[in-house]
Amino acid sequence: MEKERELYLTNVTVVDPEESMPVVNYGYVHIKNNYIHAFAEGEPPHTNGAEVRDCSGCCVMPGLVNTHGHSAMTLLRGYSDDLELKRWLREAIWPAEAKFDRDITSTGSKLAMAEMIRSGTTTFMDMYHLHINDVAEQVKQIGLRACLARGMIGMGAKEELAEKRTEAVELAKNWRGAAEGRLEAALFPHAPYTCPPSFLEDVAADAASEAIPLQIHLAESRQEVSDHYKDYGRPLISHMKELGILRPSTMIVHGVHVTEEDISTFRDAGVSLSHNPVSNLKLGSGIAPLAKYMKQGVPVSLGTDSAASNNTLDLFEEIRLTALLHKGVAEDASVVSGKEVLQMATANGAAMLGFSNTGKMKRGQLADLIVLEQQGLHLQPENNLLSHLVYSASGQDVRDVFVNGRCIMRNRELLTIDEERLRYDVKEQVNKF
């Protein structure tokens, strides 16, 4: 039986994204085993020999949740810039990925996890079509929380397509609840432009019969929407509804080129959105109408997409851009608040990935926490911490990271990844393509 674990973070300011102000000023957080046991002002009444970690000059908040990415593609960072989505995929990304082997994908995934830990992400979504089972093993060893999906492109012989579906379902069933509950799973057909209607209909049926969440890239570019109507004679979103893709527990990624009627369809179907503004901007795809999603009550979270189209996995960058971008688009500074964006990056994302007991600064929640230093000049004066976290902070301010109450980065040192070896492996694997 594992020995009981207790830790006190002392002299720390506690931030709850659901509140406008810190809930504790210069107090402590008590972590017991995997959970947030207590937090309060002042010094802990007693520690009974538990580990005590001084966090003077720091704040603690729920870890960030990245609801969309392709971790193996981190090795394609900077590989192709300044191309729109269709050309980017066909001329650069897909030819490069054709050279990916198991070592390349494994190294890319580990690099992504290291970068996410360093910048405060404790939970992530990963979709990829190669060696995704290895990613599950890495998540177990490294200590992060993740929702995984074996990506599916609906091209090939009938037997091959059936095999993809079977593999995706079996992997999802095997992963769910593994690694002390740190793993969840989804089914992820790539997109309507790579998956014909019959395949999408079959995957939707799999998701329904096996009670597995569904995710899909949807309405990312204007051309995708127009080509779909040209090819099938139906509007993209209503066609997805007919095929059963839009259902409770479906998360669409991007959702850039949609009408208010489309958003109403999402709301009525119980669909949520992973908003990926940096990737959408870099690929020239456009800007999702976030204010309209929020007005209609569609749940929204944040994702980085891959490092190939971002080029970082720093979710603080997505937080700041989301808070600024939509104010400018709407010409209304009140259209989305900093507090709402922080919630998108924490509790909203956790719930959308199936982790309802994390993402909040609440007693009894799983202790997925990050400690940020507040001493940087860009965070002075210390007069509005919530504002600073949204508009000023970056992943470089993260000092410590905890998942399930276990520390996986301490004083900016990765505890579960050999960073020196990782740098060497990255150089070795990149030479292959």
N, C-alpha and C positions, 0 to 999 in steps of 0.2 A: 504494500500500500504506500502511495506517495506521501512523503512528509508534507504537512501543512505549510504553505508559503504565505508569509506576511511581509508587507513593505509599506513604509510611510514615506510619502513625498512631503517634505516640510518647507515652511517659509515660501509658499507658492500661491499664486493667484489662480483661481479656478474659473474657467470660462465655460458657460453653457450656451451653445448656439441658439437655443430657444429663448434666451433672455437677452435683454438689451445691455445689461451691465454684468460685470463679473459677479458670480454668485458667492465667491469667497475672496476676500482681500487678505493676502498674507496669512494663509492658514495651512491646512494639511489635507492630504488625500490618503486614505487607508485602503490599500489593496490587499485582499485576502483570497488566496488561491487564484481563481480566474476572474474574480469579480471586484467591482467597486463596492467596498464595504461601508465606507463613510467618508465625508469631507465636511470640514467646519473651519471657522475662524480660529486663530491662535495656535497654540501648541497642542499636540495630542495629549490626552489625559494620562495615558500610559502606553508603553510600547512592548513591554513584556519580552524583551530580547529580540524583537523583530528587527529586520534591516531598516535603517533610517537613511534617507538620501536627501541631503540639503539641496533645495532648488531655489535658493535666494536669487532674485532678479529674473525669475522665470514665471511663465504661466503654463497651465496644463489644460488641455481640451480634448474632446474625442478625436481619434485618428481620422484622417480623411479617407473617403471612399471613391475610388475611380471606377465608374461603371462601364467603361468601354476601352478596350485595348487589344493589341496583338503583340504579346511580349517578345516573341522570337524576332520580330521585325526591328527590334532595337539595333541590331547590327546593320540595318539599312539607314540609320540616321545620316542625313546629308547625302544619301546616295543619288537622289533626284529631286531637284527643286524647280519651281517656276513652271510647272505643267498643270493643266486642269486634270480632273479626276480620271477621265477615260484614257487620255494619252499617258498619264502617270502610271496607271495600272498596266496598260498593254505594252508600252514601250520600255518601261523601266522596272517596275516592281515584279510583275509576274515572271519575266525572263530571269531576274536575279533569284527569285524564290525557287525556280526550277533547279537551281544548284544547291539548295539547302539539304544538308544531311542531318543526322541525329545530333552530331556534335555542334553543328552551327546553331540549330534551334535551341539546344540545351544552354549553350553559352549566351545566346541572345536573351533567353528567358531569365537567366540568372542576372544578367546585366540590368534588365528591366526591374527585377525585384530589388536589387541593390539601390538603384536610383530612386525607386518609390519609397523604400525605407528611409533613405537619407532626406527626402523631401516631405516626410510626414504621412504618407499613405500607408494605412494598415490593412485595407481591404481593397481587392481589385477584381475586375472581370477580365477574363482572358479567353479569346476565341482564336483558334488556329486549326489548320487542317493537317498539320504534321506533328507527330510525336507529342500530342497534348497530354498523353498519360504520364510522360516524363515530367511535365510541368506540375502535375498533381504530386508527384514524389518530391519535387523541389519545394513546393509549398509546405508539405509535411515537415521537411528537414529545416527549412529556413524559418518557419514559424509565422508566416503571414496568414491572412484569411483571404479566401478567394472563391469566386464562382467561375467554373470552367465550362467550356463548350468545345466539342469537336466540330469545327467549322465544316459546312457542307456546300460544295458547288454542285448544282444539279445537272451536270453534263456527263455523258458517258453511256455505256450500255445499260439496259434495264437491270441486269444482275449486279453491275457495279453500283448503281444508285441504291438498290436494295441493301447492299452490303454497307454502304455509307450510313444509311439510316439505322441499321441494326447496330453497327459499331457505336454510333453516337448515343443511342438509347442505352446500350449496355454500360458504356463508360459513365454516363450520367447517373445511372442507378448505382453503380459501384462507388462513385465519388461522394454522393450526397450523405452528409453527416460524418464523413471520415475526418481523420486528424483532429480528434477531440471536438468535432463539430465545426472546425474551421473551413471545411469544404462544402460548397454547394455546386449545383450544376444546372445547365440549361441546354436546350436544343437551339442551334443557330444556323439556319440556312442563310447563305451569304447575303443574297439580295435578289429582288425580282429579275434583274437583268442577267443574273448568272444561274437562276433556278426557274425552270418553266413552271407554269401553273400546276400541272399534274404532280410535280415533285413537291411544291409548296403545300398542296392539299394533303399529300401523304404525310409530310412532316407535321403539319397541324394536327392531323389525326393521331399521330404518335404522341404528340405533346398532351393531347386531351386524354387519351387512353391510359397513359403512364403517369399523368399528373406531374409533368415536368414543365417548368417555365420555358417560354419561347422568346427568342430575341432575333432581330433582323435589321440590317442596314436598310433604310427606307427613305425615299424622297430626298436623297442627298444632293442631287444636282437637277437643274432644270431639264437637261437633256434626258435624264432617266425618266422623268415624268412624261415628257412629250413622246419619247420612243415607246414607252409602254402603251400609250393610247394608240399609237401608230400600229404597233404589233398585234394588239389584242382587241382594239376597238372599245376598250373600257377605261375609265379613269383609274389610276393606280390604286388609290386608297380604297375606293369602293370595291375594286376587284380583290384586294387583299382580304376585305371583310367577307366577301363571297366564298373565298377559299378557306376560311377558318383561321387565318393567321392572326387576326385581331380578336383577342380574347383576354379575359382576366389573367394576369401574370405575364402578359406579353410586354416586353420592353422594346420600343423602336429606337434605333440609333440614328441620329441626325435630324430627320423630320424637318428639313429646311423648306422645301417647296410644297407647302400645304395651304389649303384654304381654311376659312373658319368652319366650313361644313366638314372638312376632313378632321379638324380638331374636335368637333362635336362627335364625330364618329369614334374617335379615339376615347373620348370621355365616356361615352355610352357603353363602349366595349370594355372599359376598365384597363385601358392601355396606359403605360407610362413612357416617358421620354428620357433618353440619355443625350444631353446637350453637349456637343463637342466644338465649341466656338473657334479655338485656335486652328484645328485641322480644317474646319469648313472655310476659314478665311485663307489659309495657306494654299489650298487647292482651288480657290476662286469659286467655291460652290455656293456661297451666299451666307445669309444670316437667318437662323431659325427665328420665327416670330414668338419669342419667349413670352412676351407680355400677353399674347392671345392664349397661349397654353395655360398660363397661370390664371388668367381671368376665367377660363372655362373649367378650372379645377383639375387639369391633367397633372399628375405628379411629375416633377422634374428633378433629375440628378445631373451630375457633371462627369464627363469623361475626357481623357486626353486623346483618344485614338492612339495609333502607334507612333513611335519616335520617328518613323519614316515620313510622317505627314504633320509633325507637330513643331519642333523636333525634340522637345523635352517631355518628361513625365511629371513635371512639377505641377501639382494640382492647385497650388496657390496662384499660379499664373492664370489658370482657368477661372478661379474665383474672382480675381481682380478684373479680368477682361469681361466676364459675364456682368459684373456689377456696373462696369463703365459702358460697355458696348450698347446695351439696350436702352440706357438713358439717352445716348446720342441718337440712336435710331428713332426713338419715340419723341425726341426733343422734350423729354419730361424726366427730370431728375428723381422723381418719386416712383417711377414705374416699377422698379425692383429695389428692395432695400438690401443693405449689407447683411442683415440678419437672415433674410430669406435665402441669400446665396450661400451663406455658411451652412444653413440647414440642408440645401441641395447637396453640398459636399460632404455631409456627415449622415444625419439620421435618414434623410430621403433616400440616399444611395444605398445605405445598409438595408433598409426595408425592401427596396426594389430588387436587391440581390438575394433576398430570403434570409437576411440576418436581422431579425426584429429585436434581438436582445443586445444590440450594440449600436454605436453611433450617437448615443446620448450621454450627457453627464448626469447620470442618475444612480442612486443607490440600487444595487442588485443587477445593474447592467454589467455585461462582460467588460473587463478592463482593457479595452483597446484605446490607448491614450498616447498623446504626444506632448512632450515638454519643449517649449520654445523659449529661447533667451530673449529678453526684452531690452538688452543693453545697447543694441545697435543704434547708430545715430539716426538711421531712417525710421526708428520707432520712438524717437524722442520728440516732444515731451510725452511722458506717460499719462496722458489725460483722457484718452478714449481708446481703450484696448480693443474693443470690438471693431471700431473703425480701422485701427492699425492692422488687425488680422486680415481684413478684407482688402484694404487699399495700399498697404505698405509692406506687409510681411512677404517673405519668400521661403521656399523650402530650405534655404541655407540657414534660416534661423532655428531649425529643428535641432535639438540637442539629444533627446532621449526618445525612444519609441518602445511601447509595450503592446503586446497582443496576447489576449487571454491571461493578462497579468504577468506575462514573462517579458523580460527586457531583451529586445533584439538589436537595439543600438543604445550605447551608453557613452555620453560625452563625445558624440559624433563618431564613435568607433563601432563598426558593424561586428556583432558578436556571433553571427551564424553564417557569415560569408567571408571567405578569405579574399580580401579586396586585391591584394598584390597578385595572387594567382589568377583572379578574374581578369585583371588588366592584361596579363600575359595571354590568357586563353582568347580574349577578344582579338588581339593582334594576330594570333595564329589562325583563327577561324575566318577572319575577314580576308585573309590572303587567298581563300579558296574561291572567291567569286569576284 
